[in-house]
């Protein structure tokens, strides 16, 4: 029964929230569809389902496109505006409405009920999920309602709190409160969580490890100010060493991975998302087997494999230039027939990650590198690469050994950071790609190339002379200038039209407080 509730909650949000015009009933503090009665056993799967509904759908979509793992297919138009960075205040309002009208209110009730019942296991999970959702909101939008959110009676038009000085410290407090209750949550687990926790199966120690790694992630946004706390966290250990992922999907309508349900099942086409030259060429150059899990074979390659031919990766996979839609008709200049590019491989069972193990290790590696602990940075980096490969049962040892394509180079801080952040970018494909996009904006790695495209020709191998593998390129037609990319989502009309305290929207290319400047 709880799983049926989960699917109804998850898919109703995926299919209805993202593309509707929101009236005042969907402002920050109001939820017209709220149940009149709730229990801990129903609130937990509902909150988990609504958490992944948008981060695993639109979050994954924008991350995949903006990291240039994929691009819009050249025979379809579904995601043109996203691929070319053309956003406005009606773009992706669903992140906002989903969190403020569904997830956070559910979690607020769950926390109150858990505290009243002394169900500290539910309370700890609720605190951590609350922290995660606020973290995602402030990293997408900047200043958000926080201290006055979720209290419509007292604050019908909640103020927007400063992300750096109010929201981030507030999220740290939420995580500290959860971590402090670990022992109590283990000792007093009434009712026991036997199902409904689709991330860690009710195992509090794993939730605490995730909370600590999330806390480290927040501290790393302002490394210089948080050096002491960062060193303390990584020296104490107990950080995440496995995936924090939602996997409760089935091969049935409205029961699969959120992006799969919309992009494949609802749109009834597999042609929208195709391999982008940026990431495809990186994988090809390094003979990286993860290419098999991310892209499908081209039509010609599949036909050849079906009759027993042995092909190289370059013969198996093809891509498109990022953001630019070349013609599909053979004979036209630089045309790419659709069948010559690889589809983005998607499946109903694809997990939705809040954090993956590789990401957790890479952020420890970065912390050690910036603290001057080169040996520890290498150890964590190697584990990050191993976990990124192990997600698909590949062995990374030949890649990280001396002379391997992904060998760690500790010769300088800048070289270490480039290695770590490049591999973190690669590990974000088909995982939590929005985090890789945020890291790119935080550190400027992958860099933005001066080259306008990756390859000299769409149809023959060969890189542009001034293009460096593993860097991003200008995405064709766009409202932004060369070397500009999205840094934030605009203040959503879902709030701006009804909350007098909503600030004026800022340009999508304007960096948030923790991001490097534009052009980096």
Secondary structure, 3 states (H helix, E strand, C coil): CHHHHHHHHHHHHHHHCCCCCCCHHHCCCCCCCCCCCCCHHHHHHHHHHHHHHHHHHHHHHHHHHHCCCEEECCCCCCCHHHHCCCCCCCCCCHHHHHHHHHHHHHHHHHHHHHHHHCCHHHHHHHHHHHHHHHHHHHHHHCCECCCCCCCCCCCCCCCCECHHHHHHHHHHHHHHHHHHCHHHHHHCCCCCCCCCCCCCCCCHHHHHHHHHHHHHHHHHCCCHHHHHHHHHHHHHCCCCCCCEEECCCCCCCCCCCHHHHHHHHHCCCCCCEEEEHHHHHHHHHCCCCCHHHHECCCHHHHHHHHCCCCCCHHHHCCCECCCCCCCCCCCCCCCCCHHHCCEECCCCCCCEEEECHHHHHHHHHHHHHHHCCHHHHHHHHHHHHHHHHHCCCCCCHHHHCCCCCCCCCCCCHHHHHHHHHHHHHHHCCCCCHHHHHHHHHHHCCCCECCCCCCECCCCCCCECCCCCCCCECCCCCCCCCCCCCCCCCCCCHHHHCCCCCCCCCCCCCCCCCCCCCCCC
